[in-house]
Amino acid sequence: MVTGWFAGEEDNFRLLGTRCSACASVFFPREDGFCRNPGCSGGDLDEVPLSPRGRVWSYTDSRYRPPAPYVSDPELPWQTYALIAVELAAERMVVLGQAAPGVGVADLEVGMEVEVVPGVLDEDAGTTWTTWYWRPVGVGA
């Protein structure tokens, strides 16, 4: 995935955003150049870990193979997966991500609590590409 968007492992895994020192707006994906709040004259942007838990705001499943730059092997059959929009109340934002493997739309409800967990997007002989997943709280890895 993208360097600097998350850090840590297991219980310490967090998505990383930035917060404006002038207006306290939080951004994800992170913003390193300027405050995107149109009502702010700007301030320093400090890296902040985002809340590890949020509530399902919306969800759907993927029924088609996304175009590039999405990484997938066109020779393999397409496997659907659930996408979850998660509201992080403290940050006042919604963050989109895939559901953890094994979690489908039948397992989700609007308003249910989910947590961010690390995962593997793809790997080959020399590289593992990591990402984040959303998993309902109380569901094992």
C-alpha positions as semicolon CSV with decimal commas, in nm:
position;residue;x (nm);y (nm);z (nm)
1;M;0,000;0,000;0,000
2;V;0,114;0,355;0,062
3;T;0,407;0,431;0,292
4;G;0,309;0,633;0,597
5;W;-0,063;0,550;0,595
6;F;-0,038;0,301;0,885
7;A;0,206;0,167;1,143
8;G;0,234;-0,089;1,420
9;E;0,132;-0,449;1,456
10;E;-0,164;-0,640;1,602
11;D;-0,310;-0,444;1,900
12;N;-0,085;-0,144;1,826
13;F;-0,182;-0,122;1,456
14;R;-0,316;0,222;1,361
15;L;-0,401;0,420;1,051
16;L;-0,197;0,741;1,046
17;G;-0,344;1,078;0,963
18;T;-0,237;1,436;1,014
19;R;-0,390;1,709;1,231
20;C;-0,367;2,081;1,166
21;S;-0,226;2,269;1,466
22;A;-0,435;2,577;1,382
23;C;-0,786;2,432;1,339
24;A;-0,747;2,071;1,467
25;S;-0,887;1,923;1,143
26;V;-0,774;1,564;1,090
27;F;-0,696;1,424;0,745
28;F;-0,678;1,072;0,605
29;P;-0,517;1,001;0,377
30;R;-0,257;1,211;0,547
31;E;-0,183;1,562;0,425
32;D;0,175;1,682;0,449
33;G;0,160;2,003;0,245
34;F;-0,120;2,227;0,373
35;C;-0,442;2,227;0,572
36;R;-0,730;2,124;0,342
37;N;-0,988;2,301;0,560
38;P;-1,102;2,597;0,346
39;G;-1,182;2,800;0,659
40;C;-0,831;2,766;0,803
41;S;-0,537;2,994;0,736
42;G;-0,308;2,696;0,793
43;G;-0,083;2,557;1,057
44;D;0,170;2,284;1,111
45;L;0,049;1,935;1,024
46;D;0,134;1,677;1,286
47;E;0,111;1,300;1,237
48;V;-0,157;1,141;1,456
49;P;-0,275;0,782;1,496
50;L;-0,644;0,748;1,417
51;S;-0,895;0,574;1,641
52;P;-0,856;0,195;1,621
53;R;-1,234;0,144;1,631
54;G;-1,531;0,298;1,459
55;R;-1,885;0,222;1,348
56;V;-2,004;0,094;1,012
57;W;-2,144;0,391;0,823
58;S;-2,213;0,194;0,503
59;Y;-2,095;-0,119;0,322
60;T;-2,117;-0,303;-0,008
61;D;-1,947;-0,585;-0,193
62;S;-1,723;-0,577;-0,497
63;R;-1,876;-0,757;-0,791
64;Y;-1,611;-0,669;-1,048
65;R;-1,234;-0,646;-1,081
66;P;-1,128;-0,280;-1,029
67;P;-0,905;-0,122;-1,292
68;A;-0,536;-0,041;-1,239
69;P;-0,367;0,058;-1,016
70;Y;-0,555;-0,214;-0,823
71;V;-0,325;-0,518;-0,808
72;S;-0,477;-0,853;-0,907
73;D;-0,393;-1,144;-1,133
74;P;-0,624;-1,127;-1,437
75;E;-0,565;-1,501;-1,493
76;L;-0,737;-1,589;-1,162
77;P;-1,115;-1,581;-1,113
78;W;-1,241;-1,267;-0,940
79;Q;-1,328;-1,314;-0,570
80;T;-1,576;-1,064;-0,428
81;Y;-1,496;-0,888;-0,102
82;A;-1,680;-0,648;0,125
83;L;-1,597;-0,277;0,138
84;I;-1,678;-0,087;0,456
85;A;-1,710;0,286;0,517
86;V;-1,627;0,337;0,886
87;E;-1,714;0,647;1,085
88;L;-1,442;0,752;1,329
89;A;-1,634;0,970;1,575
90;A;-1,334;1,135;1,743
91;E;-1,186;1,241;1,408
92;R;-1,529;1,328;1,258
93;M;-1,451;1,140;0,936
94;V;-1,538;0,828;0,739
95;V;-1,258;0,596;0,624
96;L;-1,312;0,338;0,350
97;G;-1,143;-0,003;0,356
98;Q;-1,186;-0,370;0,282
99;A;-1,344;-0,606;0,532
100;A;-1,109;-0,863;0,684
101;P;-1,093;-1,192;0,493
102;G;-1,391;-1,409;0,582
103;V;-1,616;-1,111;0,661
104;G;-1,890;-1,055;0,403
105;V;-2,186;-0,822;0,370
106;A;-2,408;-1,075;0,551
107;D;-2,187;-1,027;0,859
108;L;-2,221;-0,648;0,864
109;E;-2,481;-0,400;0,990
110;V;-2,485;-0,022;0,981
111;G;-2,382;0,103;1,325
112;M;-2,191;-0,206;1,434
113;E;-1,848;-0,154;1,590
114;V;-1,544;-0,253;1,385
115;E;-1,170;-0,234;1,444
116;V;-0,876;-0,176;1,213
117;V;-0,640;-0,472;1,171
118;P;-0,330;-0,532;0,958
119;G;-0,351;-0,755;0,654
120;V;-0,174;-0,872;0,342
121;L;-0,291;-0,722;0,015
122;D;-0,057;-0,924;-0,207
123;E;0,279;-1,098;-0,195
124;D;0,534;-1,258;-0,421
125;A;0,870;-1,428;-0,366
126;G;1,042;-1,110;-0,247
127;T;0,776;-0,863;-0,134
128;T;0,470;-0,853;0,089
129;W;0,233;-0,560;0,036
130;T;0,048;-0,483;0,357
131;T;-0,279;-0,297;0,405
132;W;-0,551;-0,247;0,663
133;Y;-0,881;-0,426;0,701
134;W;-1,192;-0,352;0,906
135;R;-1,313;-0,639;1,123
136;P;-1,623;-0,656;1,346
137;V;-1,521;-0,627;1,712
138;G;-1,509;-0,965;1,879
139;V;-1,437;-1,160;1,557
140;G;-1,106;-1,351;1,566
141;A;-0,831;-1,308;1,310
